Amino acid sequence: MKKSFLLLSFALLTLGSCSSDDNNDTTTPVGPSVGQVLQPSVGGPNQPNQVFVDLSTGKIESVNRATWDLGFSSGSDFRVVINGSLKMAVKKLETSDITLPQQSDIGVIISAGMNTIPATKGFADNPTGVLAGAGAGVGTAIAEISATDTDNKVYLVNLGFAVSAVKPNVGSVEVDGAARGWKKIRILRSGNGYKIQYADLASTTFTEKIISKDAAFNFTFFSLTSGNPVSVEPQKAKWDLGFTTFTNYTQDKDADEKPIEVTYGFSDFIVSNMKGGAQVYQVLVAAGGAYADFTKAKVVETNFTISVTDQRIIGASWRVGGGPGMLPSIKTDRFYVVKDSEGNYYKVKFLTMTNAAGERGNVSFEYALLK
């Protein structure tokens, strides 16, 4: 595909600090020259948007991350993901009767502040993006939807946090707004699609909707607020990188000072479209040479292997998180190689994470088609 681009030239901005279109399609991929820059519209320090970038066209699409709650897989399996960008969490109950009143559970959360929630609790989807597993975070937090209705239990759903409207200090982020409350859900199969039942916790009745699969997309997304499917990601063959806040696993220690994995919310996170066929690996300048001199001949195909089963290869590795007395910054000692679903290769180098005023959530990166 071809598209004319405006080359952007600008001085690199001072980096801030951290707290915790149309396309004219043809048959040839775009070949941006070295120095081509894109600016994903993350939306500033509250980071309200999830942004999807297609490197072959330069097209950028964004959606408010509070638009959706659940994503229903379009694959041959029957898997449902939760919106980790809002720190949603779920817990399977012992009942399959959604008419029974339930109560919220303050323990069903994603780590925040001094709270540490072991990943083994299974309240969040596995952050690799691999869906397969027994549920409770081995794959998806919600177990695969069974063809036997009675096997599909009710789930307690912590809806996480709204997008914050509080302006943070310059260089910091403020991503979590007010708590969004709770729901209970039960999901069944409906032919080759899904049936979702959902209600407020105290309700003895429920609403039921049918969710269809669409093979052109990774997921069909659904809002428990509106009760309707919503458009979030582009078609699975039409994006490569996603910019988002993200529920990840990170290292911590338990009460006995033993290392454990816990769930934790990250800002400024980048995922690759693993399910759509995009692959990526990191190149350290010291080992792989300078970005400007990196050509297709230098690509190491086996380095893509990890990204086939992990969408977090870029993740937060492109930046330094900062801390007391230290501002976060871009890591200038590395860049990334991306292979899209059509077999095109690109090199990607991150340039900024702030605007001229020092406000976080203003990302820019340079990229080029490798030849």
C-alpha positions in Angstrom: 0.0 0.0 0.0 1.2 3.5 -0.8 0.5 6.8 1.0 2.2 10.2 0.8 3.6 11.3 4.0 4.6 14.7 5.4 8.1 14.4 6.8 8.2 16.0 10.2 11.4 17.6 11.4 11.6 18.9 14.9 14.1 19.1 17.8 13.8 16.4 20.5 11.9 17.6 23.5 12.9 17.6 27.1 11.6 14.4 28.6 9.2 14.4 31.5 8.9 12.5 34.7 6.9 9.5 35.7 4.5 8.3 38.3 3.7 4.5 38.9 -7.3 9.3 6.6 -7.8 7.8 4.2 -5.7 5.2 2.6 -5.0 4.8 -1.1 -4.5 1.0 -1.2 -2.2 -0.5 -3.8 -0.1 -3.7 -3.8 3.1 -2.1 -2.6 4.0 -1.2 1.0 4.9 2.3 2.0 8.7 2.9 2.1 9.2 5.9 4.4 12.6 7.4 4.3 14.8 7.4 7.4 13.4 10.2 9.5 9.7 9.6 8.9 7.9 10.4 12.2 4.5 9.4 13.5 2.8 10.8 16.6 0.3 8.4 18.2 -2.5 10.4 19.8 -2.2 8.9 23.3 -3.9 12.1 24.6 -1.6 13.6 27.2 -0.8 12.7 30.8 -4.2 11.1 31.6 -3.5 8.8 28.6 -7.2 8.4 27.7 -6.7 6.7 24.3 -5.7 3.3 23.1 -3.9 4.0 19.8 -3.3 1.5 16.9 -0.7 2.1 14.2 -0.4 0.5 10.8 3.2 0.9 9.7 2.5 -0.1 6.1 0.2 2.9 5.6 1.1 5.2 8.5 -2.5 5.2 9.5 -3.2 5.9 13.2 -6.6 5.1 14.9 -7.5 5.8 18.5 -10.3 5.1 20.8 -11.0 6.1 24.4 -9.9 3.2 26.5 -13.1 3.4 28.7 -15.2 2.6 25.6 -15.2 -1.2 26.2 -15.2 -3.8 29.0 -14.9 -7.2 27.3 -13.4 -8.6 24.2 -14.8 -11.7 22.6 -12.2 -13.7 20.6 -13.0 -14.3 16.9 -10.7 -17.4 16.9 -11.8 -21.0 16.8 -11.7 -21.0 20.6 -14.2 -19.3 22.9 -12.2 -16.8 24.9 -13.1 -13.5 26.5 -10.6 -10.8 27.7 -11.1 -8.0 30.1 -10.0 -4.3 29.7 -6.7 -4.2 31.4 -6.2 -0.6 30.5 -8.7 0.3 33.1 -7.3 -2.2 35.7 -10.4 -4.4 35.5 -10.3 -7.6 37.5 -12.6 -10.7 37.6 -13.2 -13.6 40.0 -15.0 -16.8 39.2 -17.8 -17.7 41.6 -19.0 -21.2 42.5 -22.5 -20.7 41.1 -23.9 -20.7 37.6 -27.0 -18.9 38.7 -26.7 -15.2 37.8 -30.0 -14.3 39.5 -28.4 -14.8 43.0 -27.4 -11.5 44.6 -23.7 -11.0 45.1 -21.4 -8.6 47.0 -18.2 -6.8 45.9 -14.9 -8.2 47.0 -12.2 -5.6 47.9 -9.6 -8.2 47.3 -10.4 -8.5 43.6 -8.2 -5.7 42.4 -5.0 -4.9 40.4 -2.1 -3.8 42.5 -2.0 -0.1 43.3 0.1 1.8 45.8 1.3 -0.5 48.5 -1.1 -3.3 47.6 0.4 -6.3 45.9 -1.8 -8.8 44.2 -0.1 -12.1 43.3 -0.5 -13.0 39.6 -1.5 -16.4 40.8 -4.8 -15.0 42.1 -5.8 -15.0 38.4 -7.8 -11.7 38.5 -6.2 -10.4 35.3 -5.6 -11.9 31.8 -2.1 -13.2 31.2 -0.3 -10.1 29.8 1.6 -12.1 27.2 -1.7 -12.0 25.2 -1.8 -15.8 24.9 -5.5 -16.7 25.4 -5.2 -20.5 25.9 -5.2 -21.9 29.5 -7.4 -23.0 32.3 -8.5 -19.5 33.1 -7.8 -17.6 36.3 -4.9 -15.8 34.5 -3.5 -19.0 32.9 -4.5 -17.6 29.5 -7.6 -15.5 30.1 -8.8 -14.7 33.6 -12.2 -15.9 32.4 -12.1 -19.6 31.7 -12.8 -20.8 28.1 -16.5 -20.7 27.5 -17.8 -24.3 27.7 -20.2 -25.9 25.3 -21.9 -27.3 28.4 -23.9 -24.4 29.8 -23.8 -25.6 33.5 -20.0 -25.4 33.4 -20.0 -21.7 32.8 -19.9 -20.0 36.1 -20.8 -16.4 37.2 -18.0 -14.0 37.5 -17.7 -11.0 39.8 -16.4 -8.1 37.8 -14.5 -5.1 39.2 -14.8 -2.6 36.4 -11.6 -0.8 37.3 -11.2 3.0 37.0 -12.5 5.6 34.7 -10.1 7.8 32.8 -8.9 10.5 35.2 -9.6 14.2 34.5 -7.1 15.4 37.1 -4.2 17.3 35.7 -1.0 15.9 37.1 2.3 17.6 37.8 4.3 18.3 34.6 6.0 15.1 33.5 3.8 12.8 35.6 0.7 10.8 34.7 -2.7 10.6 36.3 -4.5 7.7 34.6 -6.9 6.4 37.2 -10.1 8.3 37.8 -13.1 7.3 39.9 -13.9 3.6 40.5 -16.3 2.3 37.9 -18.1 -0.1 40.2 -19.1 -3.7 39.9 -21.1 -6.1 37.7 -21.7 -9.8 37.6 -21.6 -11.7 34.3 -22.1 -15.2 32.9 -21.0 -16.1 29.4 -22.3 -19.0 27.3 -21.9 -20.2 23.8 -24.5 -19.3 21.1 -23.8 -21.3 18.0 -20.4 -20.1 16.8 -20.7 -16.9 18.9 -21.4 -16.0 22.5 -24.3 -15.1 24.8 -23.5 -12.8 27.7 -25.7 -12.3 30.7 -24.9 -9.4 33.0 -26.5 -7.5 35.9 -25.8 -5.3 38.9 -24.6 -7.3 41.9 -27.8 -7.1 43.9 -30.1 -7.7 40.9 -32.2 -10.9 40.7 -32.8 -10.4 36.9 -30.3 -9.9 34.1 -29.8 -8.6 30.6 -28.8 -11.0 27.9 -27.1 -10.2 24.5 -25.7 -12.3 21.6 -22.2 -11.5 20.5 -21.1 -12.6 17.0 -17.6 -13.5 15.9 -16.0 -11.5 13.0 -13.0 -13.2 11.4 -11.7 -9.9 10.1 -11.0 -8.8 13.7 -9.1 -10.2 16.7 -12.1 -9.5 19.0 -15.6 -8.3 19.1 -15.6 -5.7 21.9 -18.6 -5.1 24.2 -19.6 -2.3 26.6 -21.4 -3.3 29.8 -22.4 0.3 30.2 -24.1 0.7 26.8 -25.1 -2.9 26.4 -23.8 -2.9 22.8 -20.8 -4.1 20.8 -18.3 -1.2 20.2 -15.5 -0.6 17.7 -12.1 -0.6 19.2 -9.2 -2.2 17.3 -8.9 -1.9 13.5 -9.2 -5.1 11.5 -6.5 -7.6 12.6 -4.4 -7.2 9.4 -4.5 -3.4 9.6 -2.5 -2.6 12.6 1.0 -3.5 14.0 1.6 -1.6 17.3 -0.8 -0.6 20.1 -0.2 2.2 22.6 -2.1 1.9 25.9 -2.1 1.8 29.6 -1.7 -1.9 30.6 -2.1 -4.5 33.3 1.2 -6.3 33.4 3.0 -8.8 35.7 6.0 -7.4 37.5 8.4 -8.7 40.2 7.8 -8.0 43.9 8.3 -9.8 47.3 5.9 -11.5 49.6 5.7 -11.2 53.3 8.6 -13.5 53.7 10.7 -11.5 51.2 10.5 -14.2 48.6 10.2 -13.0 45.0 6.7 -13.3 43.5 5.0 -12.0 40.3 2.2 -9.5 40.9 -0.2 -7.6 38.7 0.5 -4.0 38.2 -0.7 -1.1 36.1 1.7 0.4 33.6 1.5 3.7 31.6 3.3 4.3 28.3 3.0 0.7 27.3 3.3 -0.6 23.7 2.0 -4.0 22.5 2.5 -5.7 19.2 -0.4 -7.2 17.2 0.6 -10.8 17.9 -2.8 -12.2 17.1 -2.8 -10.4 13.8 0.6 -11.8 12.8 2.9 -8.8 13.7 6.3 -9.8 15.2 9.0 -7.7 16.8 12.4 -7.8 18.5 14.7 -5.3 20.2 18.1 -4.3 18.8 20.7 -2.9 21.2 23.0 -0.4 19.4 26.0 -1.9 21.1 25.3 -5.3 19.6 23.4 -4.6 16.4 24.7 -1.4 15.1 23.2 2.1 14.7 19.6 2.7 13.6 20.6 4.7 10.6 22.8 1.9 9.3 20.4 -1.0 10.0 19.2 -2.7 6.8 17.1 -5.7 5.9 20.3 -7.8 5.5 20.9 -7.4 9.2 17.6 -8.8 10.3 17.9 -11.9 12.5 14.8 -13.9 11.8 15.0 -16.1 14.8 14.9 -13.1 17.1 11.2 -12.7 16.3 10.4 -16.0 18.0 9.5 -14.7 21.4 7.1 -12.2 20.0 5.0 -15.0 18.5 3.7 -15.8 22.0 4.3 -12.5 23.8 2.9 -9.1 22.8 5.1 -7.2 25.3 8.5 -7.2 23.6 8.4 -3.3 23.3 6.3 -2.9 26.4 7.9 -0.3 28.7 11.4 -1.3 27.5 11.7 1.8 25.3 11.8 4.2 28.3 13.3 4.7 31.7 10.6 5.0 34.3 12.1 7.7 36.4 11.7 8.1 40.2 12.5 10.5 43.0 14.9 13.1 41.7 15.1 11.5 38.3 13.0 12.2 35.2 12.0 9.4 32.9 13.6 9.3 29.5 13.8 7.6 26.2 16.3 4.8 26.0 18.6 5.9 23.1 20.7 2.7 23.2 18.0 0.6 21.3 15.5 0.4 18.6 13.1 -2.2 17.3 12.5 -4.3 14.2 8.9 -5.0 13.3 7.7 -7.6 10.8 4.1 -7.1 9.7 1.5 -9.8 8.7 2.4 -9.2 5.0 6.1 -9.9 5.6 7.3 -6.3 5.4 10.2 -5.3 7.8 10.5 -1.9 9.6 12.9 -0.4 12.0 11.4 1.7 14.8 13.1 4.2 17.0 11.3 6.2 19.8 12.0 9.9 20.0 9.8 11.5 22.6 7.2 10.9 25.4 6.4 14.5 26.2 5.4 17.7 24.3 7.1 21.0 24.4 5.4 21.8 27.8 6.9 18.6 29.3 3.5 16.9 29.4 3.6 13.1 29.4 1.6 11.0 26.9 2.9 12.7 23.8 4.8 10.0 22.0 6.7 10.2 18.7 8.7 7.7 16.8 10.8 7.4 13.7 10.5 4.4 11.4 11.5 3.2 8.0 10.8 0.2 5.7 13.8 -2.0 5.5 15.2 -2.8 2.1 
